């Protein structure tokens, strides 16, 4: 990504928590983040009903073996999409999975980048990868 200019315009990304709990939390929906910009809506993690029936362009997850994956896959199929670990890029925004240390199988956090800012979604990890180069 070093030296890569994603878009010549400033892209504003709205990040909204759609849950902050664990799978069986009696009080809070499972942790999830909705990233939206221009006409794009991408959900990161969340429970099976995290989309709330709204249109999504992508559904990314940190752990494809998570206990919530059957619910997430079912909900994603209802939206005619597949949920999984992937890169999503559109309209000056790039969402990239980065491996994190958490369990004995592959798990990821996501780096959300525009031409002017970066944010990370990593709800569960022991160690995050070393720093990434800043965008120029």
GROMACS elastic network, one bead per residue, 0.5 to 0.9 nm:
[ bonds ]
;  ai    aj funct       b0    kb
    1     4     6  0.53159   500
    1     5     6  0.84195   500
    1   132     6  0.88563   500
    1   133     6  0.75401   500
    1   134     6  0.83109   500
    1   135     6  0.68193   500
    1   136     6  0.88810   500
    2     5     6  0.86320   500
    2   132     6  0.88787   500
    2   133     6  0.60968   500
    2   134     6  0.68038   500
    2   135     6  0.57316   500
    2   136     6  0.66816   500
    3   134     6  0.86213   500
    3   135     6  0.62588   500
    3   136     6  0.50922   500
    4   115     6  0.86643   500
    4   135     6  0.67863   500
    4   136     6  0.66606   500
    5     8     6  0.72388   500
    5    92     6  0.85536   500
    5   114     6  0.87514   500
    5   115     6  0.62082   500
    5   135     6  0.73631   500
    5   136     6  0.66303   500
    6     9     6  0.89174   500
    6    91     6  0.82199   500
    6    93     6  0.68948   500
    6    94     6  0.78451   500
    6   113     6  0.85839   500
    6   114     6  0.65900   500
    6   115     6  0.55407   500
    6   135     6  0.88618   500
    7    10     6  0.72953   500
    7    11     6  0.78049   500
    7    91     6  0.72741   500
    7    93     6  0.80578   500
    7   114     6  0.77387   500
    7   115     6  0.62198   500
    8    11     6  0.88709   500
    8    92     6  0.80711   500
    8   115     6  0.76419   500
    9    92     6  0.78593   500
    9   115     6  0.80445   500
   10    92     6  0.81814   500
   10   114     6  0.78035   500
   10   115     6  0.67955   500
   10   116     6  0.70045   500
   11    37     6  0.73150   500
   11    38     6  0.80893   500
   11    91     6  0.78140   500
   11    92     6  0.63612   500
   11    93     6  0.73477   500
   11   114     6  0.64777   500
   11   115     6  0.74213   500
   11   116     6  0.80537   500
   12    36     6  0.86008   500
   12    37     6  0.61822   500
   12    38     6  0.80158   500
   12   114     6  0.81280   500
   13    35     6  0.64968   500
   13    36     6  0.56603   500
   13    38     6  0.81493   500
   13    93     6  0.80698   500
   13   114     6  0.81686   500
   14    34     6  0.79031   500
   14    35     6  0.56843   500
   14    36     6  0.52088   500
   14    37     6  0.63291   500
   15    33     6  0.65944   500
   15    34     6  0.57269   500
   15    36     6  0.66600   500
   16    32     6  0.84922   500
   16    33     6  0.56416   500
   16    34     6  0.51638   500
   16    35     6  0.66027   500
   16    36     6  0.83868   500
   17    20     6  0.71113   500
   17    31     6  0.74812   500
   17    32     6  0.58374   500
   17    34     6  0.63269   500
   17    35     6  0.89545   500
   18    29     6  0.73862   500
   18    30     6  0.79870   500
   18    31     6  0.68311   500
   18    32     6  0.51208   500
   18    33     6  0.55953   500
   18    34     6  0.66223   500
   18    43     6  0.89123   500
   18    46     6  0.69002   500
   18    50     6  0.63700   500
   18    51     6  0.83672   500
   19    22     6  0.87559   500
   19    28     6  0.63450   500
   19    32     6  0.50725   500
   19    33     6  0.73706   500
   19    46     6  0.64712   500
   19    47     6  0.80828   500
   19    50     6  0.76139   500
   20    28     6  0.61139   500
   20    29     6  0.61388   500
   20    30     6  0.56584   500
   20    32     6  0.67651   500
   20    46     6  0.86396   500
   21    24     6  0.79699   500
   21    25     6  0.57287   500
   21    26     6  0.86716   500
   21    27     6  0.75084   500
   21    29     6  0.52695   500
   21    31     6  0.52169   500
   21    32     6  0.87842   500
   22    25     6  0.52209   500
   22    26     6  0.89858   500
   22    28     6  0.74881   500
   22    29     6  0.71649   500
   22    31     6  0.65136   500
   23    28     6  0.89715   500
   23    29     6  0.75556   500
   23    30     6  0.53479   500
   23    31     6  0.82681   500
   23    47     6  0.74339   500
   23    67     6  0.74339   500
   23    68     6  0.66365   500
   24    27     6  0.87274   500
   24    28     6  0.86129   500
   24    29     6  0.83535   500
   24    30     6  0.78027   500
   25    28     6  0.56170   500
   25    29     6  0.68857   500
   25    30     6  0.73478   500
   26    29     6  0.83044   500
   28    31     6  0.83492   500
   29    32     6  0.82768   500
   29    46     6  0.75397   500
   29    47     6  0.68517   500
   29    49     6  0.89129   500
   29    50     6  0.78696   500
   30    45     6  0.81377   500
   30    46     6  0.52402   500
   30    47     6  0.52345   500
   30    48     6  0.88613   500
   30    50     6  0.80798   500
   30    68     6  0.87219   500
   31    44     6  0.87881   500
   31    45     6  0.67140   500
   31    46     6  0.51052   500
   31    47     6  0.73908   500
   31   123     6  0.72311   500
   32    43     6  0.71049   500
   32    44     6  0.56072   500
   32    47     6  0.73125   500
   32    50     6  0.72475   500
   32   121     6  0.89954   500
   32   123     6  0.84371   500
   33    42     6  0.83443   500
   33    43     6  0.58082   500
   33    44     6  0.50860   500
   33    45     6  0.67816   500
   33    46     6  0.69589   500
   33    50     6  0.89873   500
   33   121     6  0.76861   500
   34    41     6  0.69039   500
   34    42     6  0.58073   500
   34    44     6  0.62654   500
   34    45     6  0.88359   500
   34    46     6  0.88732   500
   34    50     6  0.89466   500
   34    51     6  0.84712   500
   35    40     6  0.80065   500
   35    41     6  0.58141   500
   35    42     6  0.52205   500
   35    43     6  0.62842   500
   35    44     6  0.77954   500
   35   112     6  0.88632   500
   36    39     6  0.74906   500
   36    40     6  0.54782   500
   36    42     6  0.63786   500
   36    43     6  0.86338   500
   37    40     6  0.52953   500
   37    41     6  0.67823   500
   37    91     6  0.81748   500
   37    93     6  0.83231   500
   38    41     6  0.85079   500
   38    91     6  0.75425   500
   39    57     6  0.89387   500
   39    91     6  0.87152   500
   40    56     6  0.75123   500
   40    57     6  0.61515   500
   40    58     6  0.85318   500
   40    90     6  0.75329   500
   40    91     6  0.81502   500
   41    55     6  0.73707   500
   41    56     6  0.51064   500
   41    57     6  0.53855   500
   41    58     6  0.68564   500
   41    59     6  0.88378   500
   42    56     6  0.58676   500
   42    57     6  0.56547   500
   42    59     6  0.57003   500
   42    60     6  0.73673   500
   42    88     6  0.83245   500
   43    46     6  0.74470   500
   43    50     6  0.81418   500
   43    51     6  0.72986   500
   43    56     6  0.71549   500
   43    57     6  0.83034   500
   43    58     6  0.63288   500
   43    60     6  0.61503   500
   43    61     6  0.83144   500
   44    58     6  0.84412   500
   44    59     6  0.58744   500
   44    61     6  0.55416   500
   44    62     6  0.76560   500
   44   110     6  0.85215   500
   44   121     6  0.78845   500
   45    50     6  0.83375   500
   45    59     6  0.72512   500
   45    60     6  0.61337   500
   45    62     6  0.65835   500
   45    63     6  0.84621   500
   45    68     6  0.89729   500
   45    72     6  0.81309   500
   45    83     6  0.87930   500
   46    49     6  0.77323   500
   46    50     6  0.52780   500
   46    51     6  0.80689   500
   46    61     6  0.82526   500
   46    68     6  0.83816   500
   46    72     6  0.77261   500
   47    50     6  0.51471   500
   47    51     6  0.83583   500
   47    68     6  0.63665   500
   47    69     6  0.82949   500
   47    71     6  0.68226   500
   47    72     6  0.60479   500
   47    75     6  0.88325   500
   48    51     6  0.76178   500
   48    52     6  0.88811   500
   48    68     6  0.72453   500
   48    69     6  0.80684   500
   48    70     6  0.81226   500
   48    73     6  0.76216   500
   48    74     6  0.72208   500
   48    75     6  0.54070   500
   48    76     6  0.80093   500
   49    52     6  0.54419   500
   49    53     6  0.75131   500
   49    71     6  0.80694   500
   49    72     6  0.77463   500
   49    75     6  0.67263   500
   50    53     6  0.82232   500
   50    72     6  0.85725   500
   50    75     6  0.87482   500
   51    54     6  0.56030   500
   51    55     6  0.76137   500
   51    56     6  0.74077   500
   51    75     6  0.81346   500
   51    76     6  0.87401   500
   52    55     6  0.88140   500
   53    56     6  0.88603   500
   53    75     6  0.87803   500
   53    78     6  0.88492   500
   53    79     6  0.78317   500
   54    79     6  0.85622   500
   55    79     6  0.73308   500
   56    59     6  0.71956   500
   56    79     6  0.74951   500
   56    81     6  0.85499   500
   57    81     6  0.81669   500
   58    81     6  0.73522   500
   58    82     6  0.78717   500
   58    83     6  0.72946   500
   58    88     6  0.73596   500
   59    72     6  0.88540   500
   59    76     6  0.73980   500
   59    81     6  0.77948   500
   59    82     6  0.70351   500
   59    84     6  0.67633   500
   59    85     6  0.85996   500
   59    86     6  0.88875   500
   60    82     6  0.87661   500
   60    83     6  0.56078   500
   60    84     6  0.51215   500
   60    85     6  0.55030   500
   60    86     6  0.64166   500
   60    87     6  0.82705   500
   60    88     6  0.83722   500
   60    97     6  0.88236   500
   60   110     6  0.89137   500
   61    64     6  0.65149   500
   61    66     6  0.89388   500
   61    69     6  0.86545   500
   61    83     6  0.66862   500
   61    84     6  0.52214   500
   61    85     6  0.53492   500
   61    86     6  0.81167   500
   61    97     6  0.89654   500
   61   107     6  0.88959   500
   61   108     6  0.79343   500
   61   109     6  0.86294   500
   61   110     6  0.89746   500
   62    66     6  0.83751   500
   62    84     6  0.78667   500
   62    85     6  0.63901   500
   62    97     6  0.77871   500
   62    99     6  0.89333   500
   62   106     6  0.87247   500
   62   107     6  0.55290   500
   62   109     6  0.58803   500
   62   110     6  0.77007   500
   62   121     6  0.88884   500
   62   122     6  0.76121   500
   62   123     6  0.83315   500
   62   124     6  0.86138   500
   63    66     6  0.53024   500
   63    69     6  0.82421   500
   63    84     6  0.80307   500
   63    85     6  0.74186   500
   63   105     6  0.85415   500
   63   106     6  0.69853   500
   63   108     6  0.65484   500
   64    67     6  0.88768   500
   64    69     6  0.65091   500
   64    83     6  0.85858   500
   64    84     6  0.61907   500
   64    85     6  0.69125   500
   64   106     6  0.82179   500
   64   107     6  0.76732   500
   65    68     6  0.82592   500
   65    69     6  0.65803   500
   65   105     6  0.82023   500
   65   106     6  0.86738   500
   65   107     6  0.87010   500
   66    69     6  0.54648   500
   66    70     6  0.85648   500
   67    70     6  0.72564   500
   67    71     6  0.85535   500
   68    71     6  0.54823   500
   68    72     6  0.61523   500
   68    73     6  0.86418   500
   69    73     6  0.57962   500
   69    74     6  0.83189   500
   69    83     6  0.85161   500
   70    73     6  0.52340   500
   70    74     6  0.61630   500
   70    75     6  0.86584   500
   71    74     6  0.51799   500
   71    75     6  0.61910   500
   71    76     6  0.85459   500
   72    75     6  0.51608   500
   72    76     6  0.59963   500
   72    77     6  0.85566   500
   72    83     6  0.70104   500
   73    76     6  0.50122   500
   73    77     6  0.60893   500
   73    78     6  0.86292   500
   73    81     6  0.86457   500
   73    82     6  0.67284   500
   73    83     6  0.60310   500
   73    84     6  0.85986   500
   74    77     6  0.52209   500
   74    78     6  0.64539   500
   74    79     6  0.89519   500
   75    78     6  0.50854   500
   75    79     6  0.66149   500
   75    80     6  0.88604   500
   75    81     6  0.88683   500
   76    79     6  0.50348   500
   76    80     6  0.62728   500
   76    81     6  0.52113   500
   76    82     6  0.56505   500
   76    83     6  0.60801   500
   77    81     6  0.53798   500
   77    82     6  0.63673   500
   77    83     6  0.84369   500
   78    81     6  0.75637   500
   79    82     6  0.85805   500
   83    86     6  0.86944   500
   85    97     6  0.68345   500
   85   107     6  0.88354   500
   85   108     6  0.77897   500
   86    95     6  0.83876   500
   86    96     6  0.70731   500
   86    97     6  0.64787   500
   87    94     6  0.74063   500
   87    95     6  0.56909   500
   87    97     6  0.63751   500
   87   110     6  0.89264   500
   88    93     6  0.81144   500
   88    94     6  0.58799   500
   88    95     6  0.50795   500
   88    96     6  0.67159   500
   89    92     6  0.73182   500
   89    93     6  0.56287   500
   89    95     6  0.61856   500
   89    96     6  0.83592   500
   90    93     6  0.54808   500
   90    94     6  0.66758   500
   91    94     6  0.85325   500
   92   113     6  0.83560   500
   92   114     6  0.59328   500
   92   115     6  0.70082   500
   93   112     6  0.71412   500
   93   113     6  0.56822   500
   93   115     6  0.77186   500
   94   111     6  0.78871   500
   94   112     6  0.58484   500
   94   113     6  0.52163   500
   94   114     6  0.66060   500
   95   110     6  0.62601   500
   95   111     6  0.56127   500
   95   113     6  0.63888   500
   96   109     6  0.82985   500
   96   110     6  0.53285   500
   96   111     6  0.52465   500
   96   112     6  0.66271   500
   96   113     6  0.83177   500
   97   108     6  0.57236   500
   97   109     6  0.56584   500
   97   111     6  0.64758   500
   98   107     6  0.83662   500
   98   108     6  0.52329   500
   98   109     6  0.53419   500
   98   110     6  0.58342   500
   98   111     6  0.71220   500
   98   128     6  0.82316   500
   98   129     6  0.71444   500
   99   106     6  0.69900   500
   99   107     6  0.58745   500
   99   109     6  0.63865   500
   99   110     6  0.86093   500
   99   128     6  0.74697   500
   99   129     6  0.68197   500
  100   103     6  0.88824   500
  100   106     6  0.77934   500
  100   107     6  0.57984   500
  100   108     6  0.50778   500
  100   109     6  0.62456   500
  100   122     6  0.82542   500
  100   124     6  0.86038   500
  100   125     6  0.60008   500
  100   126     6  0.72881   500
  100   127     6  0.58543   500
  100   129     6  0.61804   500
  101   104     6  0.83501   500
  101   105     6  0.89702   500
  101   106     6  0.80780   500
  101   107     6  0.70315   500
  101   108     6  0.80856   500
  101   124     6  0.89386   500
  101   125     6  0.56523   500
  101   126     6  0.52615   500
  101   127     6  0.50226   500
  101   128     6  0.66499   500
  101   129     6  0.82615   500
  102   105     6  0.80678   500
  102   106     6  0.81598   500
  102   107     6  0.65956   500
  102   108     6  0.85965   500
  102   124     6  0.68175   500
  102   126     6  0.51672   500
  102   127     6  0.71999   500
  103   106     6  0.72124   500
  103   107     6  0.71430   500
  103   125     6  0.82300   500
  103   126     6  0.86187   500
  104   107     6  0.87408   500
  107   124     6  0.88690   500
  107   125     6  0.82641   500
  108   122     6  0.71849   500
  108   124     6  0.87972   500
  108   125     6  0.83244   500
  108   128     6  0.88430   500
  109   120     6  0.70079   500
  109   121     6  0.55795   500
  109   123     6  0.74429   500
  109   124     6  0.81472   500
  109   125     6  0.81126   500
  109   128     6  0.77337   500
  110   119     6  0.83105   500
  110   120     6  0.55753   500
  110   121     6  0.50778   500
  110   122     6  0.63632   500
  111   118     6  0.68461   500
  111   119     6  0.59754   500
  111   121     6  0.66503   500
  111   122     6  0.86876   500
  112   117     6  0.83119   500
  112   118     6  0.55072   500
  112   119     6  0.51325   500
  112   120     6  0.59416   500
  112   121     6  0.76769   500
  113   116     6  0.77431   500
  113   117     6  0.59490   500
  113   119     6  0.66421   500
  113   120     6  0.87208   500
  113   135     6  0.82605   500
  114   117     6  0.53597   500
  114   118     6  0.63851   500
  114   135     6  0.83349   500
  115   118     6  0.84364   500
  115   135     6  0.66526   500
  115   136     6  0.75322   500
  116   135     6  0.75094   500
  116   136     6  0.84427   500
  117   134     6  0.89568   500
  117   135     6  0.82103   500
  118   134     6  0.85372   500
  118   135     6  0.86737   500
  122   125     6  0.68089   500
  122   128     6  0.82073   500
  125   128     6  0.67420   500
  127   130     6  0.88686   500
  128   131     6  0.85922   500
  129   132     6  0.81761   500
  131   134     6  0.88562   500
  133   136     6  0.89457   500
